[in-house]
Amino acid sequence: MKLLSDILYKVQLQAIDGNTDLQISDVQIDSRKVQKGSLFIAVKGVAVDGHQFIQKAISQGAVAIVYEELPMEKNPGVTFVQTKKSVEAAGVIAHNFYGQPSQHIKLVGVTGTNGKTTIATLLYKLFTALGYKCGLVSTVENQIAGKVIQATHTTPDAISLNVLLKQMVDEGCSHAFMEVSSHAVHQRRIAGLEFAGGIFSNITHDHLDYHGTFDEYIKSKKGFFDALPASAFAITNIDDKRGAVMLQNTAAKKYTYSLRSVADFKGKILENSLAGLQMMVNDQEVHFRMIGEFNAYNLLAVYGTAVCLGEDKYNVLQTLSNSTGAEGRFDYIISPKEKIIGIVDYAHTPDALLNVLATIKKLKSGEEQVITVVGCGGDRDKTKRPVMGEVACAHSNKVIFTSDNPRSEDPLQILAEMEAGLNTAARRKFVSIADRKQAIKTAVSMAEPEDILLIAGKGHEKYQEINGVKHHFDDKEVLKEMFELLGK
């Protein structure tokens, strides 16, 4: 229980009608979870406006309401708090209610289009191996000192996020590493949190279905760094053409990492093979188990962050050299008999797909075919569909277009939109098979010994969403099954 007056600390208030000397039992933005003694925050969401549920919240026992515009008469006995932006207030209130957990832990946020999950996961693994109790908030899963909690969003809502952080503090965690999505910045899910540091990986075409324009998408990412305090650090990929822009207005201490430019944390790839990466990192030669140029960037970001957090650079590199990345990120298996290499990767943007295919090209030792299975999600940015199809065909010998998560859309329509980006030469390379399992099976049957199969788009996901229903589906599981059938 917390006093309403205490949990309104730092909230931008416009008006208060009622008693603030109230005991609040919990804080909710979902009216269905409201109970006796709750504070209900009416948030204007993308699809639903919480103001419509104020009366319902009161009928379920809410004793205080935070709102922007009151859609009805006030109820006697209920305290009404008006704020200019209730979504912003939700983050600040949740942070106060749960004891301001980000002040008691070193919280580091990772933002960018690609690499967020790998960087956050590597940091979690690194600092755990260095002897710290840590927390992780990621697309794949959330972890609290080794305990796995399934993730539902890249960045949870403000209340769920503060609950997680409080649990981390209660478990004795000293560090927490979290992905910060553009949605989370724009929707102010991270409002009220105090970050010790922020990392920028890169920015490419993504989420235009939500942000509308690329400039708005960039602005959302940049907003994270603009809000960092002077006590924090901000580390950016200076090789990305918007890397410097991200840090233009930040008060945080600025650092850079790079493979191609002068930087605080400079890397050079000496060798890139299935055996891993041999690199120079500043003045130290080191071998990493991870593969590909994109992982070289991820590793530099992690190394730089650890140094910014005060860790010994040689100890960090030694520990990182044995690390593996996140599930579903360049996750590969080799068929026992035919030695076909199967790679499962979450690449679901044109740039991510291009990065993975470019890495595969560098790993090739001869005339092996590259066979790519790829789809695009339904109810998401449609403009990237023809580009995804074009990239897949331009950098593969054979391509199978298939369903990703069609959600409420017709899978055949999604495939047709992917095909629209193909020229005459590309059209000779591809087939469309809407059934994802059948598509993977076909790709395996098309492969010759030592060929490379890329199953792109879903990565770590263990489901396929069709017409609002999530069905069990695991790309790596299906690939293993097909490899086993091949060997019989």
Wavefront OBJ file of the C-alpha trace (Angstrom):
o trace
v 0.000 0.000 0.000
v 1.230 3.486 -0.865
v -0.193 6.950 -0.298
v -1.625 8.528 -3.446
v 0.248 11.771 -2.680
v 3.548 9.857 -2.641
v 3.036 8.014 -5.918
v 2.127 11.250 -7.722
v 5.702 12.506 -7.154
v 7.085 14.065 -10.378
v 3.791 13.577 -12.267
v 2.854 16.643 -14.326
v -0.463 17.489 -12.675
v -3.145 19.757 -14.114
v -5.888 19.318 -11.504
v -6.779 17.216 -8.467
v -10.334 16.748 -7.253
v -10.524 14.749 -4.026
v -8.349 13.425 -1.241
v -4.707 12.480 -1.969
v -4.217 11.123 1.556
v -5.483 7.750 0.280
v -3.934 4.310 0.562
v -3.533 2.757 -2.899
v -3.410 -1.039 -3.078
v -2.209 -1.327 -6.674
v -1.870 0.569 -9.953
v -3.588 -0.558 -13.159
v -3.960 0.540 -16.792
v -6.185 -2.458 -17.590
v -9.668 -1.972 -16.111
v -10.177 -5.759 -15.986
v -7.471 -6.012 -13.311
v -8.877 -3.247 -11.093
v -9.870 -4.250 -7.562
v -10.808 -2.530 -4.312
v -8.281 0.218 -3.526
v -6.796 0.408 -7.052
v -5.583 3.506 -8.861
v -6.775 3.285 -12.480
v -4.844 5.216 -15.129
v -6.909 5.919 -18.243
v -4.393 5.639 -21.077
v -5.160 6.464 -24.694
v -3.776 3.463 -26.561
v -3.362 2.758 -30.267
v -6.527 0.636 -30.472
v -8.361 1.313 -27.179
v -8.920 4.448 -25.102
v -8.833 3.690 -21.378
v -11.084 6.685 -20.695
v -14.002 4.549 -21.896
v -13.477 2.221 -18.912
v -13.316 4.755 -16.073
v -16.820 3.933 -14.839
v -16.118 0.212 -15.017
v -12.931 0.707 -12.973
v -14.857 2.656 -10.329
v -17.548 -0.042 -10.168
v -14.796 -2.613 -9.501
v -13.372 -0.637 -6.575
v -10.969 1.975 -7.966
v -10.537 4.781 -5.412
v -8.548 7.122 -7.672
v -8.513 7.856 -11.404
v -5.753 9.461 -13.459
v -7.087 10.896 -16.723
v -6.575 13.447 -19.498
v -10.155 14.301 -20.414
v -13.083 13.226 -18.264
v -15.804 11.617 -20.434
v -18.450 11.718 -17.665
v -19.348 13.271 -14.326
v -17.014 12.674 -11.407
v -18.058 10.199 -8.749
v -18.159 11.385 -5.112
v -15.682 9.531 -2.926
v -13.287 8.920 -5.835
v -10.195 11.110 -6.301
v -9.714 12.373 -9.856
v -6.238 13.422 -11.007
v -5.882 15.202 -14.337
v -2.609 15.119 -16.246
v -1.672 16.297 -19.719
v -0.462 12.851 -20.812
v -1.674 9.877 -18.812
v 0.623 7.412 -20.616
v 3.596 9.435 -19.337
v 2.050 9.577 -15.872
v 1.619 5.782 -15.892
v 5.377 5.241 -16.089
v 6.195 7.768 -13.372
v 3.414 6.490 -11.060
v 4.404 2.844 -11.561
v 8.043 3.713 -10.830
v 7.024 5.463 -7.611
v 4.569 2.761 -6.531
v 7.167 -0.003 -6.871
v 9.841 1.874 -4.922
v 11.707 3.486 -7.854
v 13.504 0.234 -8.723
v 15.689 1.682 -11.492
v 17.466 3.798 -8.853
v 18.630 0.620 -7.110
v 20.010 -1.220 -10.142
v 22.300 -0.344 -13.062
v 19.775 -0.315 -15.903
v 21.107 -0.338 -19.477
v 18.816 0.051 -22.488
v 19.539 -1.192 -26.013
v 17.765 0.336 -28.994
v 18.061 0.042 -32.780
v 16.433 -1.973 -35.556
v 18.652 -5.055 -35.467
v 20.864 -6.526 -32.755
v 18.886 -5.457 -29.664
v 18.150 -8.987 -28.466
v 21.675 -10.273 -29.076
v 23.325 -7.297 -27.361
v 21.025 -7.418 -24.317
v 21.381 -11.214 -24.032
v 25.172 -11.091 -24.380
v 25.369 -8.418 -21.674
v 23.219 -10.537 -19.376
v 25.383 -13.629 -19.996
v 28.615 -11.639 -19.647
v 27.782 -9.960 -16.340
v 26.337 -13.193 -14.959
v 29.606 -14.941 -15.845
v 31.507 -12.076 -14.191
v 29.745 -12.928 -10.941
v 26.860 -10.443 -10.836
v 23.195 -11.135 -10.297
v 21.444 -9.714 -13.351
v 18.089 -9.132 -14.984
v 17.161 -9.325 -18.675
v 14.192 -7.822 -20.508
v 14.156 -9.043 -24.117
v 12.045 -10.160 -27.045
v 12.935 -13.815 -26.449
v 12.494 -13.960 -22.680
v 12.858 -12.063 -19.442
v 15.245 -13.378 -16.796
v 15.765 -12.580 -13.149
v 19.005 -14.056 -11.771
v 18.638 -17.181 -13.911
v 14.879 -17.568 -13.539
v 13.110 -17.394 -16.920
v 9.915 -15.376 -17.314
v 8.306 -15.539 -20.768
v 8.234 -12.273 -22.703
v 5.088 -10.991 -24.429
v 6.459 -7.700 -25.822
v 9.930 -6.417 -26.713
v 9.419 -3.826 -23.967
v 6.570 -4.504 -21.483
v 4.013 -1.858 -20.486
v 5.079 0.619 -17.772
v 3.472 -1.267 -14.887
v 4.716 -4.738 -15.925
v 8.172 -3.280 -16.505
v 8.398 -1.755 -13.027
v 7.092 -4.996 -11.491
v 9.922 -6.839 -13.270
v 12.533 -4.331 -12.134
v 11.295 -4.492 -8.545
v 11.550 -8.293 -8.638
v 15.119 -7.935 -9.904
v 15.987 -5.562 -7.058
v 14.306 -7.868 -4.509
v 16.393 -10.784 -5.867
v 19.568 -8.781 -5.293
v 20.320 -7.993 -8.954
v 22.925 -5.284 -9.476
v 22.466 -4.914 -13.258
v 19.576 -5.108 -15.710
v 19.773 -5.112 -19.492
v 16.711 -4.383 -21.579
v 15.670 -3.933 -25.173
v 14.042 -0.567 -25.745
v 11.735 -0.675 -28.757
v 10.661 2.391 -30.721
v 7.073 1.616 -29.664
v 8.122 1.739 -25.999
v 9.784 5.134 -26.421
v 6.869 6.591 -28.387
v 4.275 5.154 -25.980
v 6.315 6.339 -22.966
v 6.467 2.860 -21.423
v 9.926 3.758 -20.071
v 8.822 7.085 -18.529
v 10.154 7.547 -15.007
v 12.979 5.028 -15.365
v 16.561 6.078 -14.657
v 19.043 4.497 -17.052
v 22.734 4.048 -16.294
v 23.450 3.756 -20.012
v 22.048 3.427 -23.514
v 23.274 1.594 -26.631
v 22.419 2.266 -30.290
v 22.962 -0.617 -32.732
v 21.659 0.588 -36.128
v 18.517 1.820 -37.807
v 16.856 0.560 -40.975
v 13.417 0.196 -42.540
v 10.986 -1.197 -39.919
v 7.707 -0.529 -38.089
v 6.462 2.035 -40.618
v 2.998 0.534 -40.119
v 3.122 2.116 -36.652
v 5.305 5.217 -37.030
v 4.062 6.249 -40.461
v 7.380 7.651 -41.727
v 11.026 6.749 -41.385
v 11.717 10.164 -39.819
v 9.179 9.473 -37.066
v 10.787 6.065 -36.475
v 14.223 7.709 -36.142
v 12.768 10.358 -33.826
v 11.404 7.659 -31.502
v 14.794 5.930 -31.246
v 16.556 9.262 -30.703
v 14.073 10.172 -27.959
v 15.575 7.471 -25.764
v 19.029 9.104 -25.864
v 17.637 12.630 -25.563
v 16.195 11.640 -22.177
v 19.368 10.089 -20.714
v 20.802 12.002 -17.717
v 24.339 13.419 -17.471
v 25.254 10.603 -15.073
v 24.634 7.976 -17.792
v 26.710 6.880 -20.782
v 25.524 6.619 -24.393
v 27.349 4.358 -26.830
v 26.622 4.396 -30.566
v 27.563 2.509 -33.711
v 29.388 5.285 -35.558
v 29.432 3.231 -38.789
v 25.672 3.616 -39.061
v 24.944 6.851 -40.913
v 22.547 7.898 -38.145
v 24.789 6.766 -35.298
v 26.117 10.255 -34.563
v 22.649 11.819 -34.905
v 21.318 9.627 -32.101
v 23.635 11.274 -29.572
v 23.376 14.885 -30.784
v 21.197 16.134 -27.925
v 21.995 13.711 -25.133
v 23.390 14.916 -21.817
v 25.031 11.511 -21.274
v 28.740 10.802 -21.727
v 29.248 9.850 -25.399
v 31.172 6.828 -26.711
v 31.452 5.164 -30.118
v 32.164 1.717 -31.533
v 33.141 0.839 -35.090
v 34.648 -1.620 -37.551
v 35.405 1.071 -40.158
v 36.055 4.383 -38.410
v 38.094 5.835 -35.583
v 36.183 5.018 -32.394
v 36.507 4.531 -28.653
v 35.913 0.805 -29.141
v 37.445 -0.213 -32.478
v 37.226 -3.666 -33.992
v 38.738 -5.343 -37.029
v 37.703 -8.737 -38.401
v 40.730 -10.923 -39.101
v 38.804 -14.093 -39.943
v 35.101 -14.975 -40.222
v 34.148 -18.652 -40.557
v 31.844 -21.290 -39.083
v 34.501 -21.673 -36.400
v 33.804 -18.102 -35.253
v 35.249 -14.602 -35.475
v 38.925 -13.756 -35.079
v 39.126 -10.031 -34.287
v 41.298 -7.222 -33.119
v 39.449 -5.280 -30.438
v 41.357 -2.071 -29.781
v 44.845 -3.493 -29.165
v 43.845 -7.060 -28.290
v 43.464 -10.069 -30.617
v 40.591 -12.328 -29.561
v 38.564 -15.251 -30.903
v 34.774 -15.304 -30.487
v 32.479 -18.279 -30.977
v 29.925 -16.094 -32.763
v 29.792 -15.641 -36.533
v 29.357 -12.746 -38.951
v 30.059 -9.045 -39.297
v 26.759 -8.109 -37.648
v 27.841 -10.080 -34.565
v 31.193 -8.303 -34.644
v 29.227 -5.075 -34.143
v 27.137 -6.666 -31.399
v 30.251 -7.859 -29.583
v 31.853 -4.393 -29.807
v 28.714 -2.833 -28.334
v 28.805 -5.286 -25.440
v 32.531 -4.818 -24.876
v 32.187 -1.016 -24.873
v 29.240 -1.137 -22.500
v 31.062 -3.378 -20.044
v 34.063 -1.023 -20.036
v 31.711 1.948 -19.507
v 30.270 0.069 -16.528
v 33.755 -0.171 -15.009
v 34.771 -3.725 -15.899
v 38.348 -4.743 -16.725
v 38.683 -4.871 -20.515
v 40.836 -8.023 -20.627
v 38.542 -9.879 -18.272
v 35.576 -8.835 -20.415
v 37.162 -10.057 -23.662
v 38.209 -13.360 -22.123
v 34.683 -14.004 -20.860
v 33.026 -12.817 -24.092
v 35.195 -15.132 -26.177
v 33.184 -18.115 -24.910
v 29.748 -16.528 -25.215
v 26.980 -17.577 -27.569
v 24.214 -15.285 -28.786
v 20.453 -15.269 -28.350
v 18.238 -18.131 -29.467
v 17.065 -17.802 -33.070
v 19.842 -15.412 -34.075
v 22.066 -17.147 -36.664
v 21.213 -20.375 -34.855
v 22.580 -23.206 -36.987
v 22.537 -26.998 -37.121
v 24.236 -29.364 -39.579
v 22.585 -32.503 -40.943
v 24.660 -35.507 -39.769
v 25.016 -37.298 -43.084
v 24.770 -34.747 -45.900
v 26.419 -31.897 -43.906
v 23.727 -29.471 -45.033
v 23.946 -26.315 -42.914
v 20.566 -25.110 -41.665
v 20.410 -21.590 -40.219
v 17.411 -20.241 -38.287
v 17.364 -16.469 -37.937
v 14.867 -13.867 -36.762
v 15.674 -11.605 -39.747
v 12.322 -10.001 -40.552
v 13.434 -6.697 -42.085
v 15.140 -6.188 -45.469
v 18.373 -5.011 -43.833
v 18.496 -7.895 -41.343
v 17.876 -10.403 -44.139
v 20.593 -8.786 -46.251
v 23.043 -8.950 -43.304
v 22.402 -12.646 -42.746
v 22.696 -13.504 -46.446
v 25.893 -11.435 -46.740
v 27.342 -13.354 -43.794
v 26.390 -16.672 -45.403
v 28.078 -15.590 -48.634
v 31.312 -14.929 -46.746
v 31.117 -18.354 -45.077
v 30.811 -20.212 -48.367
v 33.914 -22.131 -49.327
v 32.933 -23.183 -52.853
v 29.868 -23.678 -55.028
v 27.370 -24.457 -52.268
v 23.824 -23.314 -52.968
v 22.083 -20.875 -50.657
v 18.395 -21.779 -50.312
v 16.255 -19.263 -48.412
v 12.825 -19.786 -46.875
v 11.247 -16.441 -45.974
v 7.896 -14.776 -45.348
v 6.440 -11.525 -44.030
v 4.134 -11.000 -41.075
v 0.499 -10.066 -41.533
v -1.007 -6.838 -40.133
v 2.425 -5.207 -40.250
v 4.346 -2.846 -42.548
v 3.340 -3.866 -46.090
v 5.927 -1.678 -47.821
v 8.780 -4.000 -46.877
v 7.200 -7.105 -48.466
v 8.400 -6.578 -52.064
v 11.793 -5.482 -50.728
v 12.115 -8.676 -48.641
v 11.298 -10.753 -51.722
v 13.821 -8.850 -53.829
v 16.617 -9.173 -51.227
v 16.030 -12.909 -50.774
v 16.176 -13.614 -54.519
v 19.136 -11.315 -55.178
v 21.341 -13.109 -52.643
v 20.154 -16.731 -52.819
v 20.322 -19.472 -55.439
v 16.784 -20.634 -54.687
v 14.019 -19.052 -52.624
v 10.761 -20.272 -51.134
v 8.256 -17.619 -50.087
v 6.024 -18.857 -47.278
v 3.842 -17.760 -44.369
v 5.395 -16.069 -41.358
v 2.687 -15.013 -38.879
v -0.163 -14.147 -41.271
v -2.318 -13.015 -38.329
v -5.626 -11.756 -39.786
v -4.403 -11.472 -43.399
v -4.710 -13.950 -46.254
v -1.287 -15.670 -46.569
v -1.624 -15.837 -50.357
v -2.092 -12.067 -50.552
v 1.082 -11.532 -48.486
v 3.002 -13.847 -50.836
v 1.666 -11.969 -53.863
v 2.918 -8.688 -52.383
v 6.370 -10.227 -51.820
v 6.421 -11.411 -55.432
v 5.610 -7.906 -56.683
v 9.201 -6.797 -56.060
v 10.774 -9.399 -58.365
v 12.313 -8.826 -61.769
v 12.333 -11.473 -64.508
v 15.597 -13.088 -63.364
v 14.423 -13.294 -59.746
v 11.154 -14.923 -60.786
v 13.103 -17.905 -62.088
v 14.549 -18.524 -58.620
v 11.499 -18.731 -56.394
v 8.407 -20.739 -55.594
v 5.614 -19.886 -53.150
v 4.436 -22.480 -50.622
v 2.051 -20.992 -48.065
v 2.362 -23.894 -45.587
v 5.555 -23.106 -43.623
v 6.324 -26.703 -42.636
v 5.920 -27.841 -46.234
v 8.150 -24.971 -47.358
v 10.953 -26.056 -44.993
v 10.514 -29.690 -46.070
v 10.766 -28.648 -49.726
v 13.902 -26.598 -49.065
v 15.580 -29.584 -47.403
v 14.621 -31.850 -50.322
v 16.094 -29.327 -52.783
v 19.444 -29.178 -50.956
v 22.578 -31.003 -52.035
v 25.322 -32.011 -49.554
v 26.990 -28.977 -47.920
v 24.377 -26.523 -49.217
v 23.228 -23.774 -46.848
v 19.561 -23.367 -45.894
v 18.335 -20.138 -44.305
v 14.979 -20.227 -42.522
v 14.300 -16.544 -41.892
v 11.745 -14.420 -40.081
v 10.625 -16.214 -36.924
v 13.840 -17.162 -35.133
v 13.111 -17.900 -31.471
v 9.315 -17.875 -31.838
v 7.582 -21.104 -30.907
v 4.266 -20.324 -32.558
v 2.593 -19.261 -35.785
v -0.302 -16.836 -35.465
v -3.175 -17.481 -37.871
v -6.511 -15.661 -37.586
v -5.838 -14.635 -33.990
v -4.868 -18.153 -32.850
v -1.290 -19.091 -31.937
v -0.381 -22.589 -33.113
v 2.810 -24.314 -31.957
v 5.516 -23.890 -34.582
v 9.282 -23.920 -34.101
v 11.487 -23.447 -37.188
v 14.483 -25.170 -35.596
v 12.351 -28.090 -34.411
v 10.886 -28.557 -37.911
v 14.345 -28.266 -39.508
v 15.744 -30.944 -37.165
v 12.789 -33.195 -37.970
v 13.398 -32.818 -41.726
v 17.125 -33.468 -41.314
v 16.327 -36.661 -39.382
v 13.966 -37.830 -42.153
v 16.650 -37.046 -44.713
v 19.141 -39.261 -42.909
v 16.878 -42.322 -42.853
l 1 2 3 4 5 6 7 8 9 10 11 12 13 14 15 16 17 18 19 20 21 22 23 24 25 26 27 28 29 30 31 32 33 34 35 36 37 38 39 40 41 42 43 44 45 46 47 48 49 50 51 52 53 54 55 56 57 58 59 60 61 62 63 64 65 66 67 68 69 70 71 72 73 74 75 76 77 78 79 80 81 82 83 84 85 86 87 88 89 90 91 92 93 94 95 96 97 98 99 100 101 102 103 104 105 106 107 108 109 110 111 112 113 114 115 116 117 118 119 120 121 122 123 124 125 126 127 128 129 130 131 132 133 134 135 136 137 138 139 140 141 142 143 144 145 146 147 148 149 150 151 152 153 154 155 156 157 158 159 160 161 162 163 164 165 166 167 168 169 170 171 172 173 174 175 176 177 178 179 180 181 182 183 184 185 186 187 188 189 190 191 192 193 194 195 196 197 198 199 200 201 202 203 204 205 206 207 208 209 210 211 212 213 214 215 216 217 218 219 220 221 222 223 224 225 226 227 228 229 230 231 232 233 234 235 236 237 238 239 240 241 242 243 244 245 246 247 248 249 250 251 252 253 254 255 256 257 258 259 260 261 262 263 264 265 266 267 268 269 270 271 272 273 274 275 276 277 278 279 280 281 282 283 284 285 286 287 288 289 290 291 292 293 294 295 296 297 298 299 300 301 302 303 304 305 306 307 308 309 310 311 312 313 314 315 316 317 318 319 320 321 322 323 324 325 326 327 328 329 330 331 332 333 334 335 336 337 338 339 340 341 342 343 344 345 346 347 348 349 350 351 352 353 354 355 356 357 358 359 360 361 362 363 364 365 366 367 368 369 370 371 372 373 374 375 376 377 378 379 380 381 382 383 384 385 386 387 388 389 390 391 392 393 394 395 396 397 398 399 400 401 402 403 404 405 406 407 408 409 410 411 412 413 414 415 416 417 418 419 420 421 422 423 424 425 426 427 428 429 430 431 432 433 434 435 436 437 438 439 440 441 442 443 444 445 446 447 448 449 450 451 452 453 454 455 456 457 458 459 460 461 462 463 464 465 466 467 468 469 470 471 472 473 474 475 476 477 478 479 480 481 482 483 484 485 486 487 488
